[in-house]
Amino acid sequence: MRTRHGLCSLTIGASSILTAPAVADLLGYWNFDATPADASGNGRDLTLFGSAGYASGLFDGALSLPGDPASFAQRLSDDDVYDFGGGDFTVQAWVNFSSLSGEQVLIEKFSGESGPGWTLTKLTNHSVLFFGAGGFGLSTLSDVVVVGDWQQVVARRSGDLATIWINGVQQAEVGGLGSISDTAGPLFVGRRNPDDPRGFALNGLLDEVAIWNTALTDTQIRTLWNDGIGSRVPGPSSAALLALGCAYVTRRRR
């Protein structure tokens, strides 16, 4: 344990939460450790459908999806906190594709084929699209994702700028953003909303899926990437441990 620039660093397993995102900014966090429960402490649990299940993940468990539109995870209600309008937010998903065939949705709060709402999805050319209906559309170059390896995908809106990060590296940005139109639809993980018959089901594994109502800093995104090892998203339990650790270090230094 150490202090640096007034921050405490505490390692939990293989994860350091130095310069990690604030727990207070976390709107939802699903680590899929054999449960679809929301580990952010906000009670926004998901429900699994079809043959969606669990497999070994980046940390402990992961959501396992077979590329079937009938198999996915979903919130059962419309959460207004995920309707961001013109506000800042960040979405992270660690994904391990079993196949790159077709478009595959990671996570979205989106309605129909063109919105309203926002979506984070892998396109058929193996690029990643971050789209907010009425607000912006941003995609990376092609072939930024691969089969069989864990990859961190982060989409961020910060004021007038949207960016996409893959494995701790910024891959695309666009400015001049508008306000994302709100949708009454729920959050979907691993497929397009059912009003779009194309499905766009994910074939592979998802882990450490999280949404913040703030724009994470570049350093925070790289901390979560952690040279490809990954870092657990700080939830209430890790925050409590960090507070205890910081208090202990402070007492020792007096």
BELHU-V771272 format. One record per helix or strand of 2 or more residues. SS is the DSSP state (a for helix, b for strand). FROM is the first residue (numbers start at 1). TO is the last residue. Records with the same first field share a line. If there is no record, write none. Layout:
SS = FROM-TO / FROM-TO
//
This chain:
b = 2-4 / 7-9 / 11-12 / 15-16 / 26-30 / 47-49 / 53-56 / 61-66 / 72-74 / 89-97 / 104-110 / 117-122 / 128-132 / 136-139 / 151-158 / 161-166 / 169-175 / 188-189 / 203-212
a = 23-25 / 80-82 / 218-228 / 236-253
//
